[in-house]
Amino acid sequence: MAVKTHTWISLWFLLTTPIIFWDAGYAFMRPRSMEGGDLHWIWAPYSIYQNIDLVYGVPALERGDGFINAQSLLSVIETLMNVAYVYTAHVADWSPAPLIGFAAATMTLSKTVLYWLQEYYCNYCAVGHNSLRDLIVYWIIPNGFWLLLPTLILIQMSKDLAADLHLAQKARVKVASGKSS
């Protein structure tokens, strides 16, 4: 039986790959990637973002805050899992592929929730200085996609995995009842 796939999930995994690698590259290459750095041209939009989310900015770098790099390393792992899901589901047609996608989406959602909770528990220490408009436009909306889409992916993949498990259980019962006759 072929792996059940959903185009929108595979597209999300593929389209976010360069975005995540670009973001991780910014974090790992600081201070060279930051405004004034020799590689900043690659990450020019971050001249705005490093002032919106101070985790990406100079103060966090100067105090040796490792959260952004730790989060970026997990993002790289999660993205490799996203690509592995797409490959194993669409190319290799490997039946356990949805487990990889499910685990990757769980990582994305958990990491994003942690990022938001960090802000809540530190009294919005990295984004609380923004106007409401800037906070919504530059932080809540863009980061909200990383909450919404992984949640929807987890819902869909949960349904698919549960259906596969129910089908396997029925087949197991049918085989078992055939042997006992």
ABEGO torsion letter per residue (X at the ends): XBBBBBAAAAAAAAAAAAAAAAAAAAAAAOAAABBGBAAAAAAAAAAAAAAABAAABAAAAAAGBAAAAAAAAAAAAAAAAAAAAAAAAAAAGBAAAAAAAAAAAAAAAAAAAAAAAAAAAAGGAAAAABBAAAAAAAAAAAAAAAAAAAAAAAAAAAAAAAAAAAAAAAAAAAAAAAAAX
